[in-house]
Amino acid sequence: MPNSAKRPLVIVTRRLPDLIETRMRELFDARLNVDDQPMKQADLIAAVATAEVLVPTVTDRIDRAVLTAAGPQLKLIANFGTGVDNIDLDTARARGITVTNTPGVLTEDTADMTMALILSVPRRLAEGAAYLKEPRQQWTGWSPTWMLGHRIYGKRLGIIGMGRIGQAVARRARAFGLQIHYHNRRRLAEEVETGLEATYWDSLDQMLARMDIISVNCPHTPATYHLLSARRLKLLKPTAYVVNTARGEVIDENELARLIDAGAIAGAGLDVFEHEPAVNPKLLASSRVVALPHMGSATLEGRIDMGEKVIINIKTFLDGHSPPDRVHPAMF
């Protein structure tokens, strides 16, 4: 551990809100990424060779190769993000490196975006907005049969992953008159389930076949990679919609694009993609897909809250205590 006479070297991989960066400079010997250029693997290897604390983001691959190159002084990786699928947790643990994340602070923002996509896709909001902005089009006014979408009131919403975000989505969806169904590793406590008026399905396959809208809100782990596989996507009704604000790797993106293109799935609202920043061209070309550039948690308030959690985790660790958001592999 660094002594109190010397401020610890903290390397931050991406640009953070000014308020957070300023506070980090006050507390630590903080090396900031002023240009905000994503670090390549060689840059990350150089960073872990000297840093006492590394602050990566969810797009930085802190894999075995990077962690193996870490110097003995690196004792903490304070991830700026809730998901930690970007970090090789097993190797970090083997090398005695503590990992923290920023849970909870993005719940409401991500749930808001999920609800926005649930509304946008069936009601063709993005398609309508794009039509008005297209110079070659000339809107002739209201028509009783033009740009018809589908009502969401009374439809069945199947939530995959009923953690903080999944429950926040359920609360919003109930207000819009949706019927709440869910699949989760563990069934919710009876009082929580009753409060959400939610129906639990222990079989994901059975739930998928009966839902009008599917919302993916589970983390990406080895167990959830392609959880919505080609086989499972084919279980969906041709009138069903898929919304994903979690991680792109949870869905077989190529098969999703193929089924939408074939009319076997009605459409999708996607904020995340399997091979970010690359996006399947078929998804981008489809008028039945609303695609966003990973904006689910993109609020200034949320980013500041994330940064404050990072700072608290670093300070608590350097003071010799267990940080409040310490990650254990079993959690994921």
ROLUMNU-362783 format. One line per 8 residues: their letters; for each residue x, z, y of C-alpha. Coordinates in steps of 0.001 Angstrom, whole numbers, padded with zeros to 6 digits. Each point is the difference from the previous one (the first is absolute). Example, Ala and Ser with C-alpha at 12.3 -4.5 7.8 and 13.67 -1.06 7.14 Angstrom:
as	012300 007800 -004500; 001370 -000660 003440;
This chain:
mpnsakrp	000000 000000 000000; 001294 -000716 003528; 001005 003016 002055; -001780 000930 003231; 002942 -001089 002215; -000413 -003631 -000981; -003207 -001919 000252; -000879 -001796 -003254;
lvivtrrl	000318 -003760 -000166; -003490 -001485 -000442; -000233 -003767 -000466; -003368 -001607 000739; -000546 -003433 -001533; -002692 -001390 002337; -001218 000419 003565; -002373 002964 000393;
pdlietrm	-002218 001014 002953; 002059 000954 003075; -001280 003569 -000069; 001258 000493 -003570; 003350 -001684 000580; 000618 002100 003110; -000759 003207 -001866; 002293 -001031 -002837;
relfdarl	002845 -000609 002457; -000573 003477 001436; 000121 001702 -003394; 002427 -002091 -002048; 002869 -002441 000203; -002589 -002742 -000437; 001101 -003598 -000544; -002934 -002192 000974;
nvddqpmk	-000812 -003609 -000848; -000523 -001203 003569; -000354 -003674 -000993; -002542 000885 -002728; 001516 -002525 -002401; -000725 000920 -003652; 003117 001279 -001705; 001406 -002061 -002847;
qadliaav	001185 001739 -003155; 003596 -000028 001276; -001135 001747 003187; -001847 002649 -001977; 003025 000565 -002222; 002166 000481 003084; -002571 002402 001452; -000229 002275 -003050;
ataevlvp	003804 000133 -000195; 000128 001996 003242; -003471 001387 000772; -000968 003587 -000700; -003649 -000985 000365; -001449 -003488 -000444; -003349 -000873 001587; -001197 -003234 -001669;
tvtdridr	-003385 -001682 000197; -002214 -001274 -002792; 001558 -003479 000196; 003563 001252 -000617; 000973 -000239 -003661; 001902 003180 -000736; 000735 -000965 -003559; 002572 001097 -002558;
avltaagp	002728 -002208 001469; -000438 001558 003440; -000222 003576 -001276; 003024 -000403 -002255; 002030 -000877 003095; -001112 003140 001856; 002661 002447 001069; -000218 003669 -001026;
qlklianf	-001123 000915 003521; -003361 -001786 -000406; -002436 002708 -000996; -003308 -001145 001471; -001995 -003223 000193; -002859 000581 002448; -002224 -003003 -000609; -002022 -001257 002963;
gtgvdnid	-003098 -000751 -002037; -002381 001462 -002538; 000864 -002229 -002935; 003406 000464 -001603; -000002 -002957 -002384; 002884 -001346 002117; 002254 002828 -001243; 001471 000490 -003477;
ldtararg	-001144 003614 -000357; 001667 000546 -003369; 003422 -001034 001284; -000478 002058 003160; -000797 003079 -002067; 002952 -000606 -002318; 002314 -000112 003023; -001481 003143 001538;
itvtntpg	-001655 -001811 002905; -003284 001405 001285; -002698 -002516 000959; -002854 000648 002434; -002895 -002118 001241; -002759 000184 002634; -003323 000594 -001779; -003335 000597 001643;
vltedtad	000651 -001322 003492; -001034 -003591 -000782; -003191 000822 -001849; -002502 -000677 002767; 001764 -003098 001341; 000250 -001611 -003423; -003585 000900 -000840; -001125 -001562 003292;
mtmalils	001806 -003230 -000886; -001459 000024 -003507; -003484 000324 001429; 000740 -002780 002491; 000917 -002330 -002871; -003040 001067 -002017; -002088 -001128 002962; 002059 -003051 000943;
vprrlaeg	000062 -001918 -003259; -003681 -000079 -001025; -001108 -000546 003615; 002620 -002746 000632; 001210 001639 003217; 003484 -001531 000050; -001408 -003422 -000822; -002507 000204 002844;
aaylkepr	002574 001232 002515; 002421 -002772 -000977; -002731 -002635 000402; -000615 000954 003636; 003725 -000146 000802; 000525 -003393 -001623; 000222 -002562 002841; -001291 -002824 -002194;
qqwtgwsp	-003235 001852 -000754; -002959 000146 002340; -002444 002768 -000741; -003533 -001245 000572; -001664 003404 -000091; -001875 002224 -002411; -001384 -001483 -003174; -002098 001717 -002683;
twmlghri	002094 -001340 -002881; 003518 -000242 001440; 002918 002350 -000849; -002088 002039 -002410; 001761 002908 -001656; -001222 002844 -002188; -001460 003408 000777; 002084 002993 -001093;
ygkrlgii	-002761 002589 000305; -001108 001113 -003457; 002941 -001647 -001772; 002204 001800 -002514; 003544 000836 001128; 002539 000739 -002729; 002986 001959 001288; 003189 -000083 -002059;
gmgrigqa	001949 003140 000877; -002003 002907 001398; 002715 001910 001838; -000051 000759 003719; -000471 -003616 001049; -002488 -000857 -002731; -002162 002959 000987; 000239 -000914 003685;
varraraf	-001151 -003528 -000877; -002893 001460 -002002; -001152 002097 002965; -000016 -003053 002275; -001661 -002224 -002588; -002837 002468 -000555; -000822 -000236 003704; -000452 -003760 -000479;
glqihyhn	-002372 000518 -002900; 002368 -000959 -002810; -000308 001625 -003425; 003287 001715 -000882; 001654 -000409 -003389; 003599 000827 -000879; 002715 -000066 -002628; 002869 002492 000224;
rrrlaeev	002678 001524 -002192; -001881 003283 000231; -003660 000569 000681; -000747 001682 003310; -001255 003567 000141; -003767 000137 -000376; -000591 001191 003557; 002106 -002826 001449;
etgleaty	-001703 -002592 -002171; -003420 001340 000981; 000887 000027 003688; 001015 -003662 -000167; -002959 -000908 -002228; 002574 -001778 -002136; -000341 -001241 -003575; 003101 000378 -002171;
wdsldqml	001092 -002613 -002541; 002641 000942 -002541; 000135 -003677 -001013; 001371 -002240 002737; -001137 -003085 -001921; -003607 001150 -000080; -000004 000848 003703; 001519 -003323 001039;
armdiisv	-002684 -001995 -001789; -002794 001724 001923; 001268 000222 003587; -000756 -002155 003028; 003132 001017 001899; 003265 001398 -001383; 002278 002041 002264; 003571 000622 -001178;
ncphtpat	001282 003324 001320; 002482 001142 -002639; 003803 000195 000371; 002349 -002507 -001590; 001687 001542 -003024; 001173 -001440 -003317; -003411 000956 -001381; -001934 -001833 002730;
yhllsarr	002058 -003208 000112; -002537 -002821 -000486; -002675 002587 -000727; -002343 -002783 001068; 001481 -002422 -002493; -001171 -003521 -000757; -002179 001402 -002777; -001585 002631 002225;
lkllkpta	-000548 -002336 002945; -002040 -002220 -002306; -002356 002936 -000597; -001196 -000132 003600; -003302 -001602 000869; 000312 -003348 001790; -001790 001631 002953; 002518 002859 000246;
yvvntarg	002591 000577 002716; 003431 001638 -000295; 001527 002078 002804; 003578 001279 -000181; 001680 002228 002586; 002242 001820 -002498; 002814 -002051 -001529; 000064 -003675 -000895;
evidenel	001641 000591 -003365; -003165 001653 -001314; -001693 -003427 -000217; 001104 -003133 -001824; 000027 -002004 003216; 000362 -003427 -001569; -003012 000556 -002228; -002022 001410 002890;
arlidaga	000743 -003126 002043; -000907 -002237 -002924; -003319 001738 -000666; -001017 -000068 003674; 000916 -003674 000194; -002109 -000661 -003114; -002989 001928 001352; 000260 002646 -002734;
iagagldv	000491 002724 002637; -001865 -000161 003313; 002920 000948 002249; 002589 002582 000982; 001184 002107 002914; 003734 000619 -000343; 002350 002018 002176; 002806 000094 -002587;
fehepavn	001557 -002598 -002279; 001924 -000054 -003238; 003121 -001675 001393; -000016 001056 003658; 000727 -001504 002425; -000772 -003117 -002080; -003707 -000653 -000514; -001550 -002318 -002560;
pkllassr	-000855 -003223 001924; -003334 -000285 -001802; -001069 003334 001456; 000973 -001025 003516; -001815 -003323 -000325; -003250 001485 -001284; -002862 000532 002432; -001216 002735 -002354;
vvalphmg	003103 002146 000475; 000719 002250 002987; 003768 000541 -000056; 001711 002518 002293; 003759 000655 000419; 000124 003554 -001424; -001775 001594 002979; -001904 002754 -001802;
satlegri	001932 002868 001542; 001025 -001797 003187; -001166 002365 002700; 002301 001623 002529; -001509 003370 -000808; 000652 -000478 -003700; 003600 -001096 000458; 000731 002988 002244;
dmgekvii	-001581 002353 -002541; 002179 -001567 -002709; 003125 000459 002107; -000820 003618 000714; -000375 000633 -003727; 003393 -001608 -000610; 001602 002263 002613; -001648 003118 -001444;
niktfldg	001182 -000919 -003502; 003565 -000538 001231; 000105 003210 002053; -001486 002092 -002802; 002483 -001403 -002522; 003006 000494 002264; -001113 003584 000627; 000346 000618 -003727;
hsppdrvh	-003671 -000072 -000969; -002055 -002293 -002208; -001548 -002664 002261; -003809 -000012 000099; -000291 -003601 -001202; 002524 000036 -002804; -000713 -002713 -002573; 000119 000657 -003723;
pamf	-000057 -002989 -002389; -002915 001543 -001903; -002151 -000375 003142; 000084 -003771 -000424;
